[in-house]
Amino acid sequence: MIEHKASIHWQFDGGDFRKGRYSRAHTWRFDGGLEVPASPSPHVVPAPWSEAGAVAPEEAFVAAIASCHMMTFLFLASRAGFLVERYEDDAVGSMVKNEQGRWWVNEVVLKPRIVYGGDKRPDATEIAHLHHAAHEECFIANSVKTDIRVEAAQ
């Protein structure tokens, strides 16, 4: 078993807690020492009770999916003998209400743009296969019920 840990720190700093008038800004701390300011999105909790410049959990969720897909894709591309020189993705997660009226991230669309180098370049079929295999092998994709689609630029 492999464990991954994150520490969350929030401190009440005034306001009217019982009426929901308090800051939700908090900090994520990771084992390598990195601290990330976090907050709900201002779309969910309006300012001043949220911090627009902090990472929202939904943004982190989308980034985790995109990052996992990228790392898996890079591994598979290297094993197939391709040289990837650059990989960029402007992933988008969409939230909707489910049947019970609760919000959830129902879809994440990955939009990778990849630059290949070297003499061996993948064709469209090989690229599609690499993305499919990356999706099948991605730890995060295997852990969520969110629909994940790849719309790769060719």
DRENTORKOL-3810 file (N, C-alpha, C; in nm, 4 decimals):
REM DRENTORKOL-3810
@n.u->0.0846; n.v->-0.1188; n.w->0.0000; ca.u->0.0000; ca.v->0.0000; ca.w->0.0000; c.u->0.0886; c.v->0.1244; c.w->0.0000
@n.u->0.0472; n.v->0.2217; n.w->-0.0776; ca.u->0.1145; ca.v->0.3514; ca.w->-0.0828; c.u->0.0186; c.v->0.4545; c.w->-0.0260
@n.u->0.0677; n.v->0.5396; n.w->0.0630; ca.u->-0.0161; ca.v->0.6457; ca.w->0.1198; c.u->0.0297; c.v->0.7816; c.w->0.0693
@n.u->-0.0657; n.v->0.8692; n.w->0.0467; ca.u->-0.0389; ca.v->1.0082; ca.w->0.0104; c.u->-0.1108; c.v->1.0941; c.w->0.1116
@n.u->-0.0401; n.v->1.1920; n.w->0.1657; ca.u->-0.0973; ca.v->1.2717; ca.w->0.2736; c.u->-0.0997; c.v->1.4191; c.w->0.2378
@n.u->-0.2001; n.v->1.4856; n.w->0.2887; ca.u->-0.2109; ca.v->1.6312; ca.w->0.2781; c.u->-0.2664; c.v->1.6809; c.w->0.4114
@n.u->-0.2163; n.v->1.7933; n.w->0.4560; ca.u->-0.2674; ca.v->1.8550; ca.w->0.5783; c.u->-0.3438; c.v->1.9805; c.w->0.5410
@n.u->-0.4562; n.v->1.9981; n.w->0.6042; ca.u->-0.5413; ca.v->2.1139; ca.w->0.5804; c.u->-0.5440; c.v->2.1974; c.w->0.7079
@n.u->-0.5242; n.v->2.3292; n.w->0.6935; ca.u->-0.5276; ca.v->2.4165; ca.w->0.8109; c.u->-0.6212; c.v->2.5340; c.w->0.7841
@n.u->-0.7192; n.v->2.5513; n.w->0.8706; ca.u->-0.8116; ca.v->2.6650; ca.w->0.8668; c.u->-0.8240; c.v->2.7192; c.w->1.0077
@n.u->-0.8333; n.v->2.8491; n.w->1.0192; ca.u->-0.8482; ca.v->2.9137; ca.w->1.1498; c.u->-0.9544; c.v->3.0219; c.w->1.1391
@n.u->-1.0493; n.v->3.0188; n.w->1.2278; ca.u->-1.1504; ca.v->3.1244; ca.w->1.2346; c.u->-1.0808; c.v->3.2561; c.w->1.2660
@n.u->-1.1083; n.v->3.3571; n.w->1.1841; ca.u->-1.0428; ca.v->3.4868; ca.w->1.2053; c.u->-1.1433; c.v->3.5999; c.w->1.2210
@n.u->-1.2598; n.v->3.5674; n.w->1.2663; ca.u->-1.3606; ca.v->3.6698; ca.w->1.2907; c.u->-1.4778; c.v->3.6585; c.w->1.1959
@n.u->-1.5777; n.v->3.7385; n.w->1.2205; ca.u->-1.6996; ca.v->3.7345; ca.w->1.1420; c.u->-1.8115; c.v->3.6721; c.w->1.2229
@n.u->-1.9145; n.v->3.6320; n.w->1.1545; ca.u->-2.0298; ca.v->3.5695; ca.w->1.2199; c.u->-2.0421; c.v->3.4272; c.w->1.1670
@n.u->-1.9777; n.v->3.3352; n.w->1.2368; ca.u->-1.9716; ca.v->3.1960; ca.w->1.1934; c.u->-2.1104; c.v->3.1357; c.w->1.1742
@n.u->-2.1991; n.v->3.1590; n.w->1.2678; ca.u->-2.3318; ca.v->3.0973; ca.w->1.2632; c.u->-2.4164; c.v->3.1469; c.w->1.1452
@n.u->-2.3840; n.v->3.2624; n.w->1.0932; ca.u->-2.4571; ca.v->3.3159; ca.w->0.9777; c.u->-2.3800; c.v->3.2968; c.w->0.8470
@n.u->-2.2704; n.v->3.2205; n.w->0.8529; ca.u->-2.1932; ca.v->3.1919; ca.w->0.7318; c.u->-2.1053; c.v->3.3065; c.w->0.6866
@n.u->-2.0837; n.v->3.4038; n.w->0.7707; ca.u->-2.0016; ca.v->3.5206; ca.w->0.7355; c.u->-1.8630; c.v->3.5057; c.w->0.7966
@n.u->-1.7850; n.v->3.4194; n.w->0.7364; ca.u->-1.6486; ca.v->3.3937; ca.w->0.7815; c.u->-1.5670; c.v->3.3478; c.w->0.6610
@n.u->-1.4376; n.v->3.3698; n.w->0.6680; ca.u->-1.3500; ca.v->3.3309; ca.w->0.5583; c.u->-1.3345; c.v->3.1793; c.w->0.5528
@n.u->-1.3409; n.v->3.1280; n.w->0.4315; ca.u->-1.3151; ca.v->2.9852; ca.w->0.4088; c.u->-1.1725; c.v->2.9618; c.w->0.3612
@n.u->-1.0922; n.v->3.0685; n.w->0.3501; ca.u->-0.9538; ca.v->3.0540; ca.w->0.3054; c.u->-0.8787; c.v->2.9630; c.w->0.4021
@n.u->-0.7977; n.v->2.8760; n.w->0.3463; ca.u->-0.7221; ca.v->2.7816; ca.w->0.4270; c.u->-0.5935; c.v->2.7454; c.w->0.3533
@n.u->-0.5153; n.v->2.6573; n.w->0.4122; ca.u->-0.3876; ca.v->2.6192; ca.w->0.3537; c.u->-0.3794; c.v->2.4684; c.w->0.3392
@n.u->-0.3266; n.v->2.4260; n.w->0.2237; ca.u->-0.2939; ca.v->2.2845; ca.w->0.2041; c.u->-0.1444; c.v->2.2714; c.w->0.2268
@n.u->-0.1040; n.v->2.1724; n.w->0.3025; ca.u->0.0382; ca.v->2.1452; ca.w->0.3254; c.u->0.0672; c.v->2.0022; c.w->0.2801
@n.u->0.1757; n.v->1.9886; n.w->0.2020; ca.u->0.2128; ca.v->1.8588; ca.w->0.1478; c.u->0.3457; c.v->1.8130; c.w->0.2063
@n.u->0.3728; n.v->1.6841; n.w->0.1965; ca.u->0.4876; ca.v->1.6247; ca.w->0.2644; c.u->0.6218; c.v->1.6826; c.w->0.2210
@n.u->0.6319; n.v->1.7376; n.w->0.1043; ca.u->0.7571; ca.v->1.7983; ca.w->0.0594; c.u->0.7793; c.v->1.9382; c.w->0.1131
@n.u->0.6830; n.v->1.9889; n.w->0.1906; ca.u->0.6966; ca.v->2.1213; ca.w->0.2498; c.u->0.6193; c.v->2.2300; c.w->0.1767
@n.u->0.5616; n.v->2.1977; n.w->0.0621; ca.u->0.4875; ca.v->2.2979; ca.w->-0.0144; c.u->0.3586; c.v->2.3348; c.w->0.0581
@n.u->0.3307; n.v->2.4646; n.w->0.0644; ca.u->0.2043; ca.v->2.5144; ca.w->0.1165; c.u->0.1310; c.v->2.5866; c.w->0.0045
@n.u->0.0034; n.v->2.5550; n.w->-0.0113; ca.u->-0.0775; ca.v->2.6124; ca.w->-0.1184; c.u->-0.1978; c.v->2.6814; c.w->-0.0568
@n.u->-0.2176; n.v->2.8108; n.w->-0.0890; ca.u->-0.3396; ca.v->2.8762; ca.w->-0.0416; c.u->-0.4611; c.v->2.8189; c.w->-0.1144
@n.u->-0.5626; n.v->2.7848; n.w->-0.0373; ca.u->-0.6824; ca.v->2.7238; ca.w->-0.0935; c.u->-0.8058; c.v->2.7971; c.w->-0.0435
@n.u->-0.9121; n.v->2.7878; n.w->-0.1208; ca.u->-1.0369; ca.v->2.8555; ca.w->-0.0878; c.u->-1.1448; c.v->2.8041; c.w->-0.1815
@n.u->-1.2696; n.v->2.8137; n.w->-0.1398; ca.u->-1.3732; ca.v->2.7834; ca.w->-0.2384; c.u->-1.3691; c.v->2.8877; c.w->-0.3496
@n.u->-1.4189; n.v->2.8498; n.w->-0.4639; ca.u->-1.4290; ca.v->2.9430; ca.w->-0.5750; c.u->-1.5257; c.v->3.0551; c.w->-0.5394
@n.u->-1.4973; n.v->3.1782; n.w->-0.5825; ca.u->-1.5941; ca.v->3.2864; ca.w->-0.5620; c.u->-1.7281; c.v->3.2592; c.w->-0.6305
@n.u->-1.7313; n.v->3.1630; n.w->-0.7252; ca.u->-1.8575; ca.v->3.1237; ca.w->-0.7871; c.u->-1.9449; c.v->3.0451; c.w->-0.6898
@n.u->-1.8809; n.v->2.9837; n.w->-0.5911; ca.u->-1.9510; ca.v->2.9015; ca.w->-0.4935; c.u->-1.9761; c.v->2.9791; c.w->-0.3644
@n.u->-1.8712; n.v->3.0439; n.w->-0.3144; ca.u->-1.8801; ca.v->3.1248; ca.w->-0.1928; c.u->-1.8296; c.v->3.2643; c.w->-0.2295
@n.u->-1.9171; n.v->3.3654; n.w->-0.2272; ca.u->-1.8764; ca.v->3.4981; ca.w->-0.2712; c.u->-1.7729; c.v->3.5623; c.w->-0.1782
@n.u->-1.6941; n.v->3.6540; n.w->-0.2360; ca.u->-1.6025; ca.v->3.7353; ca.w->-0.1565; c.u->-1.6862; c.v->3.8184; c.w->-0.0600
@n.u->-1.6396; n.v->3.8500; n.w->0.0534; ca.u->-1.5035; ca.v->3.8327; ca.w->0.1046; c.u->-1.4816; c.v->3.7010; c.w->0.1763
@n.u->-1.5726; n.v->3.6068; n.w->0.1633; ca.u->-1.5602; ca.v->3.4803; ca.w->0.2363; c.u->-1.4800; c.v->3.3773; c.w->0.1581
@n.u->-1.4356; n.v->3.4117; n.w->0.0394; ca.u->-1.3480; ca.v->3.3276; ca.w->-0.0418; c.u->-1.2340; c.v->3.4141; c.w->-0.0936
@n.u->-1.1297; n.v->3.3492; n.w->-0.1418; ca.u->-1.0122; ca.v->3.4173; ca.w->-0.1957; c.u->-0.9958; c.v->3.3785; c.w->-0.3422
@n.u->-1.0176; n.v->3.4734; n.w->-0.4317; ca.u->-1.0112; ca.v->3.4435; ca.w->-0.5751; c.u->-0.8721; c.v->3.3956; c.w->-0.6188
@n.u->-0.7669; n.v->3.4404; n.w->-0.5517; ca.u->-0.6313; ca.v->3.4034; ca.w->-0.5907; c.u->-0.5857; c.v->3.2689; c.w->-0.5383
@n.u->-0.6671; n.v->3.2024; n.w->-0.4593; ca.u->-0.6307; ca.v->3.0716; ca.w->-0.4042; c.u->-0.6849; c.v->2.9599; c.w->-0.4944
@n.u->-0.6351; n.v->2.8406; n.w->-0.4726; ca.u->-0.6794; ca.v->2.7253; ca.w->-0.5504; c.u->-0.8078; c.v->2.6697; c.w->-0.4899
@n.u->-0.9095; n.v->2.6538; n.w->-0.5734; ca.u->-1.0345; ca.v->2.5924; ca.w->-0.5296; c.u->-1.0206; c.v->2.4405; c.w->-0.5419
@n.u->-1.0856; n.v->2.3640; n.w->-0.4538; ca.u->-1.0765; ca.v->2.2182; ca.w->-0.4639; c.u->-1.1149; c.v->2.1653; c.w->-0.6018
@n.u->-1.2134; n.v->2.2267; n.w->-0.6651; ca.u->-1.2552; ca.v->2.1805; ca.w->-0.7981; c.u->-1.1449; c.v->2.2046; c.w->-0.9009
@n.u->-1.0732; n.v->2.3166; n.w->-0.8893; ca.u->-0.9599; ca.v->2.3429; ca.w->-0.9785; c.u->-0.8495; c.v->2.2398; c.w->-0.9563
@n.u->-0.8230; n.v->2.2092; n.w->-0.8302; ca.u->-0.7205; ca.v->2.1101; ca.w->-0.7977; c.u->-0.7586; c.v->1.9730; c.w->-0.8521
@n.u->-0.8864; n.v->1.9415; n.w->-0.8467; ca.u->-0.9367; ca.v->1.8147; ca.w->-0.8995; c.u->-0.9100; c.v->1.8062; c.w->-1.0502
@n.u->-0.9427; n.v->1.9119; n.w->-1.1220; ca.u->-0.9191; ca.v->1.9160; ca.w->-1.2668; c.u->-0.7691; c.v->1.9068; c.w->-1.2956
@n.u->-0.6884; n.v->1.9814; n.w->-1.2200; ca.u->-0.5434; ca.v->1.9779; ca.w->-1.2395; c.u->-0.4869; c.v->1.8394; c.w->-1.2100
@n.u->-0.5385; n.v->1.7721; n.w->-1.1072; ca.u->-0.4898; ca.v->1.6383; ca.w->-1.0742; c.u->-0.5192; c.v->1.5402; c.w->-1.1872
@n.u->-0.6373; n.v->1.5487; n.w->-1.2440; ca.u->-0.6720; ca.v->1.4613; ca.w->-1.3564; c.u->-0.5819; c.v->1.4902; c.w->-1.4756
@n.u->-0.5656; n.v->1.6185; n.w->-1.5091; ca.u->-0.4831; ca.v->1.6559; ca.w->-1.6246; c.u->-0.3371; c.v->1.6173; c.w->-1.6029
@n.u->-0.2867; n.v->1.6385; n.w->-1.4816; ca.u->-0.1481; ca.v->1.6064; ca.w->-1.4510; c.u->-0.1229; c.v->1.4561; c.w->-1.4569
@n.u->-0.2136; n.v->1.3789; n.w->-1.4011; ca.u->-0.1994; ca.v->1.2333; ca.w->-1.4036; c.u->-0.2028; c.v->1.1816; c.w->-1.5474
@n.u->-0.2954; n.v->1.2340; n.w->-1.6270; ca.u->-0.3037; ca.v->1.1916; ca.w->-1.7672; c.u->-0.1733; c.v->1.2246; c.w->-1.8392
@n.u->-0.1211; n.v->1.3462; n.w->-1.8173; ca.u->0.0025; ca.v->1.3874; ca.w->-1.8831; c.u->0.1184; c.v->1.2961; c.w->-1.8443
@n.u->0.1362; n.v->1.2728; n.w->-1.7147; ca.u->0.2490; ca.v->1.1908; ca.w->-1.6708; c.u->0.2389; c.v->1.0488; c.w->-1.7254
@n.u->0.1183; n.v->0.9943; n.w->-1.7312; ca.u->0.0987; ca.v->0.8604; ca.w->-1.7855; c.u->0.1249; c.v->0.8602; c.w->-1.9356
@n.u->0.0752; n.v->0.9634; n.w->-2.0053; ca.u->0.0980; ca.v->0.9762; ca.w->-2.1493; c.u->0.2483; c.v->0.9845; c.w->-2.1788
@n.u->0.3201; n.v->1.0679; n.w->-2.1038; ca.u->0.4649; ca.v->1.0830; ca.w->-2.1268; c.u->0.5370; c.v->0.9501; c.w->-2.1082
@n.u->0.5009; n.v->0.8773; n.w->-2.0031; ca.u->0.5618; ca.v->0.7460; ca.w->-1.9788; c.u->0.5362; c.v->0.6517; c.w->-2.0963
@n.u->0.4107; n.v->0.6447; n.w->-2.1396; ca.u->0.3757; ca.v->0.5537; ca.w->-2.2496; c.u->0.4407; c.v->0.5962; c.w->-2.3805
@n.u->0.4459; n.v->0.7267; n.w->-2.4068; ca.u->0.5106; ca.v->0.7765; ca.w->-2.5292; c.u->0.6591; c.v->0.7422; c.w->-2.5286
@n.u->0.7236; n.v->0.7552; n.w->-2.4129; ca.u->0.8667; ca.v->0.7227; ca.w->-2.4057; c.u->0.8890; c.v->0.5742; c.w->-2.4297
@n.u->0.8005; n.v->0.4906; n.w->-2.3749; ca.u->0.8123; ca.v->0.3457; ca.w->-2.3936; c.u->0.7887; c.v->0.3059; c.w->-2.5389
@n.u->0.7080; n.v->0.3858; n.w->-2.6105; ca.u->0.6800; ca.v->0.3578; ca.w->-2.7519; c.u->0.7888; c.v->0.4143; c.w->-2.8436
@n.u->0.8875; n.v->0.4834; n.w->-2.7853; ca.u->0.9995; ca.v->0.5337; ca.w->-2.8646; c.u->0.9810; c.v->0.6740; c.w->-2.9196
@n.u->0.8809; n.v->0.7461; n.w->-2.8716; ca.u->0.8585; ca.v->0.8826; ca.w->-2.9183; c.u->0.9277; c.v->0.9812; c.w->-2.8240
@n.u->0.9676; n.v->1.0940; n.w->-2.8787; ca.u->1.0262; ca.v->1.2012; ca.w->-2.8000; c.u->0.9227; c.v->1.3134; c.w->-2.7881
@n.u->0.8775; n.v->1.3402; n.w->-2.6676; ca.u->0.7855; ca.v->1.4513; ca.w->-2.6440; c.u->0.8692; c.v->1.5685; c.w->-2.5935
@n.u->0.8643; n.v->1.6789; n.w->-2.6667; ca.u->0.9407; ca.v->1.7969; ca.w->-2.6281; c.u->0.8598; c.v->1.8945; c.w->-2.5440
@n.u->0.7275; n.v->1.8951; n.w->-2.5639; ca.u->0.6418; ca.v->1.9858; ca.w->-2.4862; c.u->0.5020; c.v->1.9272; c.w->-2.4799
@n.u->0.4398; n.v->1.9474; n.w->-2.3645; ca.u->0.3029; ca.v->1.9015; ca.w->-2.3425; c.u->0.2331; c.v->2.0115; c.w->-2.2651
@n.u->0.1262; n.v->2.0628; n.w->-2.3199; ca.u->0.0460; ca.v->2.1664; ca.w->-2.2544; c.u->-0.0991; c.v->2.1242; c.w->-2.2588
@n.u->-0.1733; n.v->2.1616; n.w->-2.1563; ca.u->-0.3138; ca.v->2.1232; ca.w->-2.1507; c.u->-0.3926; c.v->2.2342; c.w->-2.0829
@n.u->-0.4996; n.v->2.2752; n.w->-2.1436; ca.u->-0.5934; ca.v->2.3707; ca.w->-2.0839; c.u->-0.7210; c.v->2.2943; c.w->-2.0505
@n.u->-0.7130; n.v->2.2122; n.w->-1.9469; ca.u->-0.8236; ca.v->2.1252; ca.w->-1.9072; c.u->-0.9379; c.v->2.2082; c.w->-1.8489
@n.u->-1.0597; n.v->2.1606; n.w->-1.8709; ca.u->-1.1798; ca.v->2.2294; ca.w->-1.8219; c.u->-1.2696; c.v->2.1281; c.w->-1.7519
@n.u->-1.3074; n.v->2.1607; n.w->-1.6295; ca.u->-1.4025; ca.v->2.0786; ca.w->-1.5567; c.u->-1.5367; c.v->2.1489; c.w->-1.5515
@n.u->-1.6439; n.v->2.0743; n.w->-1.5670; ca.u->-1.7786; ca.v->2.1311; ca.w->-1.5639; c.u->-1.8548; c.v->2.0764; c.w->-1.4439
@n.u->-1.9266; n.v->2.1666; n.w->-1.3771; ca.u->-2.0097; ca.v->2.1263; ca.w->-1.2644; c.u->-2.1560; c.v->2.1414; c.w->-1.3020
@n.u->-2.2339; n.v->2.0423; n.w->-1.2641; ca.u->-2.3788; ca.v->2.0440; ca.w->-1.2839; c.u->-2.4424; c.v->1.9858; c.w->-1.1581
@n.u->-2.5725; n.v->1.9974; n.w->-1.1489; ca.u->-2.6431; ca.v->1.9339; ca.w->-1.0384; c.u->-2.6802; c.v->1.7912; c.w->-1.0793
@n.u->-2.6668; n.v->1.6990; n.w->-0.9847; ca.u->-2.7039; ca.v->1.5610; ca.w->-1.0108; c.u->-2.8538; c.v->1.5414; c.w->-0.9859
@n.u->-2.8986; n.v->1.4173; n.w->-0.9896; ca.u->-3.0410; ca.v->1.3861; ca.w->-0.9736; c.u->-3.0962; c.v->1.4293; c.w->-0.8383
@n.u->-3.0088; n.v->1.4351; n.w->-0.7368; ca.u->-3.0508; ca.v->1.4775; ca.w->-0.6031; c.u->-3.0382; c.v->1.6285; c.w->-0.5833
@n.u->-2.9988; n.v->1.6998; n.w->-0.6888; ca.u->-2.9836; ca.v->1.8451; ca.w->-0.6806; c.u->-2.8511; c.v->1.8894; c.w->-0.6202
@n.u->-2.7544; n.v->1.7977; n.w->-0.6099; ca.u->-2.6232; ca.v->1.8312; ca.w->-0.5540; c.u->-2.5241; c.v->1.8584; c.w->-0.6673
@n.u->-2.4396; n.v->1.9602; n.w->-0.6460; ca.u->-2.3376; ca.v->1.9933; ca.w->-0.7452; c.u->-2.2284; c.v->1.8880; c.w->-0.7454
@n.u->-2.1775; n.v->1.8575; n.w->-0.8652; ca.u->-2.0625; ca.v->1.7702; ca.w->-0.8778; c.u->-1.9893; c.v->1.8014; c.w->-1.0083
@n.u->-1.8632; n.v->1.7640; n.w->-1.0140; ca.u->-1.7837; ca.v->1.7804; ca.w->-1.1359; c.u->-1.8140; c.v->1.6576; c.w->-1.2213
@n.u->-1.9031; n.v->1.6763; n.w->-1.3172; ca.u->-1.9491; ca.v->1.5631; ca.w->-1.3968; c.u->-1.8593; c.v->1.5324; c.w->-1.5162
@n.u->-1.7800; n.v->1.6310; n.w->-1.5570; ca.u->-1.6991; ca.v->1.6108; ca.w->-1.6772; c.u->-1.5708; c.v->1.6931; c.w->-1.6689
@n.u->-1.4630; n.v->1.6330; n.w->-1.7143; ca.u->-1.3372; ca.v->1.7046; ca.w->-1.7334; c.u->-1.2935; c.v->1.6775; c.w->-1.8765
@n.u->-1.2691; n.v->1.7858; n.w->-1.9495; ca.u->-1.2212; ca.v->1.7743; ca.w->-2.0870; c.u->-1.0747; c.v->1.8161; c.w->-2.0889
@n.u->-0.9901; n.v->1.7234; n.w->-2.1308; ca.u->-0.8478; ca.v->1.7499; ca.w->-2.1457; c.u->-0.8239; c.v->1.7957; c.w->-2.2885
@n.u->-0.7427; n.v->1.8997; n.w->-2.3025; ca.u->-0.7160; ca.v->1.9561; ca.w->-2.4354; c.u->-0.5650; c.v->1.9668; c.w->-2.4584
@n.u->-0.4976; n.v->1.8518; n.w->-2.4583; ca.u->-0.3520; ca.v->1.8569; ca.w->-2.4693; c.u->-0.3030; c.v->1.9010; c.w->-2.6070
@n.u->-0.1957; n.v->1.9775; n.w->-2.6026; ca.u->-0.1210; ca.v->2.0169; ca.w->-2.7218; c.u->0.0207; c.v->1.9648; c.w->-2.7008
@n.u->0.0649; n.v->1.8807; n.w->-2.7913; ca.u->0.1915; ca.v->1.8106; ca.w->-2.7722; c.u->0.2831; c.v->1.8376; c.w->-2.8903
@n.u->0.4080; n.v->1.8660; n.w->-2.8582; ca.u->0.5107; ca.v->1.8845; ca.w->-2.9603; c.u->0.6071; c.v->1.7671; c.w->-2.9495
@n.u->0.6254; n.v->1.6992; n.w->-3.0623; ca.u->0.7145; ca.v->1.5842; ca.w->-3.0683; c.u->0.8444; c.v->1.6242; c.w->-3.1352
@n.u->0.9517; n.v->1.5582; n.w->-3.0966; ca.u->1.0820; ca.v->1.5785; ca.w->-3.1592; c.u->1.1342; c.v->1.4457; c.w->-3.2082
@n.u->1.2557; n.v->1.4485; n.w->-3.2587; ca.u->1.3192; ca.v->1.3251; ca.w->-3.3047; c.u->1.2671; c.v->1.2792; c.w->-3.4385
@n.u->1.3190; n.v->1.1660; n.w->-3.4808; ca.u->1.2845; ca.v->1.1121; ca.w->-3.6128; c.u->1.1537; c.v->1.0339; c.w->-3.6125
@n.u->1.1212; n.v->0.9722; n.w->-3.5026; ca.u->1.0006; ca.v->0.8897; ca.w->-3.4954; c.u->0.8860; c.v->0.9741; c.w->-3.4403
@n.u->0.7864; n.v->0.9987; n.w->-3.5250; ca.u->0.6711; ca.v->1.0805; ca.w->-3.4851; c.u->0.5444; c.v->0.9961; c.w->-3.4904
@n.u->0.4581; n.v->1.0067; n.w->-3.3895; ca.u->0.3354; ca.v->0.9271; ca.w->-3.3924; c.u->0.2350; c.v->0.9822; c.w->-3.4933
@n.u->0.1612; n.v->0.8927; n.w->-3.5565; ca.u->0.0526; ca.v->0.9363; ca.w->-3.6441; c.u->-0.0739; c.v->0.9509; c.w->-3.5585
@n.u->-0.1817; n.v->0.9924; n.w->-3.6208; ca.u->-0.3063; ca.v->1.0194; ca.w->-3.5475; c.u->-0.3575; c.v->0.8950; c.w->-3.4748
@n.u->-0.3446; n.v->0.7791; n.w->-3.5353; ca.u->-0.3899; ca.v->0.6549; ca.w->-3.4723; c.u->-0.3065; c.v->0.6242; c.w->-3.3490
@n.u->-0.1752; n.v->0.6410; n.w->-3.3597; ca.u->-0.0869; ca.v->0.6158; ca.w->-3.2449; c.u->-0.1118; c.v->0.7157; c.w->-3.1318
@n.u->-0.1372; n.v->0.8409; n.w->-3.1661; ca.u->-0.1674; ca.v->0.9423; ca.w->-3.0643; c.u->-0.2962; c.v->0.9069; c.w->-2.9917
@n.u->-0.3986; n.v->0.8688; n.w->-3.0674; ca.u->-0.5258; ca.v->0.8291; ca.w->-3.0065; c.u->-0.5054; c.v->0.7091; c.w->-2.9142
@n.u->-0.4252; n.v->0.6127; n.w->-2.9579; ca.u->-0.3978; ca.v->0.4952; ca.w->-2.8750; c.u->-0.3247; c.v->0.5347; c.w->-2.7467
@n.u->-0.2267; n.v->0.6238; n.w->-2.7567; ca.u->-0.1530; ca.v->0.6685; ca.w->-2.6381; c.u->-0.2459; c.v->0.7381; c.w->-2.5386
@n.u->-0.3354; n.v->0.8232; n.w->-2.5887; ca.u->-0.4299; ca.v->0.8909; ca.w->-2.4982; c.u->-0.5264; c.v->0.7916; c.w->-2.4341
@n.u->-0.5742; n.v->0.6960; n.w->-2.5119; ca.u->-0.6646; ca.v->0.5949; ca.w->-2.4564; c.u->-0.5929; c.v->0.5138; c.w->-2.3475
@n.u->-0.4721; n.v->0.4708; n.w->-2.3772; ca.u->-0.3953; ca.v->0.3922; ca.w->-2.2807; c.u->-0.3624; c.v->0.4758; c.w->-2.1564
@n.u->-0.3302; n.v->0.6034; n.w->-2.1768; ca.u->-0.3013; ca.v->0.6919; ca.w->-2.0629; c.u->-0.4239; c.v->0.7049; c.w->-1.9744
@n.u->-0.5400; n.v->0.7182; n.w->-2.0353; ca.u->-0.6637; ca.v->0.7272; ca.w->-1.9566; c.u->-0.6873; c.v->0.5979; c.w->-1.8787
@n.u->-0.6650; n.v->0.4844; n.w->-1.9419; ca.u->-0.6870; ca.v->0.3550; ca.w->-1.8767; c.u->-0.5909; c.v->0.3326; c.w->-1.7604
@n.u->-0.4704; n.v->0.3862; n.w->-1.7702; ca.u->-0.3673; ca.v->0.3629; ca.w->-1.6687; c.u->-0.3573; c.v->0.4724; c.w->-1.5629
@n.u->-0.4174; n.v->0.5873; n.w->-1.5843; ca.u->-0.4067; ca.v->0.7007; ca.w->-1.4912; c.u->-0.4693; c.v->0.6658; c.w->-1.3565
@n.u->-0.3928; n.v->0.6810; n.w->-1.2486; ca.u->-0.4407; ca.v->0.6487; ca.w->-1.1140; c.u->-0.5633; c.v->0.7310; c.w->-1.0771
@n.u->-0.5626; n.v->0.8582; n.w->-1.1121; ca.u->-0.6730; ca.v->0.9469; ca.w->-1.0739; c.u->-0.7977; c.v->0.9121; c.w->-1.1554
@n.u->-0.7820; n.v->0.8941; n.w->-1.2852; ca.u->-0.8973; ca.v->0.8581; ca.w->-1.3689; c.u->-0.9617; c.v->0.7290; c.w->-1.3198
@n.u->-0.8809; n.v->0.6373; n.w->-1.2697; ca.u->-0.9336; ca.v->0.5111; ca.w->-1.2175; c.u->-1.0005; c.v->0.5271; c.w->-1.0817
@n.u->-0.9912; n.v->0.6456; n.w->-1.0234; ca.u->-1.0420; ca.v->0.6690; ca.w->-0.8879; c.u->-1.1689; c.v->0.7526; c.w->-0.8822
@n.u->-1.2154; n.v->0.8025; n.w->-0.9960; ca.u->-1.3286; ca.v->0.8958; ca.w->-0.9947; c.u->-1.4400; c.v->0.8508; c.w->-1.0891
@n.u->-1.5606; n.v->0.9016; n.w->-1.0627; ca.u->-1.6733; ca.v->0.8702; ca.w->-1.1513; c.u->-1.6966; c.v->0.9790; c.w->-1.2555
@n.u->-1.6223; n.v->1.0870; n.w->-1.2490; ca.u->-1.6311; ca.v->1.1954; ca.w->-1.3460; c.u->-1.5966; c.v->1.1450; c.w->-1.4860
@n.u->-1.6745; n.v->1.1880; n.w->-1.5857; ca.u->-1.6461; ca.v->1.1555; ca.w->-1.7242; c.u->-1.5242; c.v->1.2362; c.w->-1.7686
@n.u->-1.4227; n.v->1.1690; n.w->-1.8209; ca.u->-1.2998; ca.v->1.2363; ca.w->-1.8662; c.u->-1.2875; c.v->1.2138; c.w->-2.0150
@n.u->-1.2796; n.v->1.3235; n.w->-2.0894; ca.u->-1.2638; ca.v->1.3148; ca.w->-2.2350; c.u->-1.1351; c.v->1.3836; c.w->-2.2756
@n.u->-1.0756; n.v->1.3354; n.w->-2.3814; ca.u->-0.9539; ca.v->1.3964; ca.w->-2.4356; c.u->-0.9871; c.v->1.4513; c.w->-2.5735
@n.u->-0.9639; n.v->1.5797; n.w->-2.5902; ca.u->-0.9780; ca.v->1.6451; ca.w->-2.7198; c.u->-0.8404; c.v->1.6968; c.w->-2.7592
@n.u->-0.7578; n.v->1.6059; n.w->-2.8072; ca.u->-0.6199; ca.v->1.6393; ca.w->-2.8379; c.u->-0.6098; c.v->1.7141; c.w->-2.9704
@n.u->-0.5252; n.v->1.8173; n.w->-2.9702; ca.u->-0.4940; ca.v->1.8874; ca.w->-3.0963; c.u->-0.4005; c.v->1.7989; c.w->-3.1757
@n.u->-0.4258; n.v->1.7874; n.w->-3.3051; ca.u->-0.3418; ca.v->1.7022; ca.w->-3.3895; c.u->-0.2344; c.v->1.7815; c.w->-3.4586
END
